[in-house]
Amino acid sequence: MIIYESTKEQFVGGVVNELLVDRLYNSYQKKIGKTSKSEIHSWENSLQKMANVMGDEDIPRYAAVAIEFNIQNTSKRVNFLIAGDDGGLLLGMAETEPT
């Protein structure tokens, strides 16, 4: 399950316009259920840093971004994922942790 997916352009725009935390929260509530304040605080701390990383011009503007991607058949998740337009993985980023 993915709680947020977009393009690089949409992700960076959502961070710059301070809309993304609310979108993540609403999607998380809808797809998974109640979230903790520490989860929200984690998003607030990491989203700007990831937007800075995504500002790299070597990452295509149409690259796909996924947040809170659950790894099937495990209790792990990837917090941030970047994928190419051909379905090829460019970068799987962040710690994995139990869901």
Steps between C-alpha positions, in 0.01 A plus 500: 500500500615852422360797690626760252617491141577776253763631263814675614346833394181441701694380806734800507204736441307340787794547736570858390133594539480320838213277386661159519481421873122546496471284187712227659297513819166477316618215278649313796173533694302373202725208403655387829325668792605720785854634497715630782635848559851357467416377147374845403809661657718260300332611176545866591873444564578291195287641217704819453823300501363265236373795293858634507627164374232496231619843384792325331462560127629149426171366636243541220204727585262217405664245735243331724503555876334265751484549877440225758526209258424168674716210383274205420521187714701680769432734787744755354448820307711743300437858608593663169531351153601655168429308178576568134241542229581158355427330832870471577599583854718808526522512878336338800568736787464496876486247772270206494299446812221274622152615400 
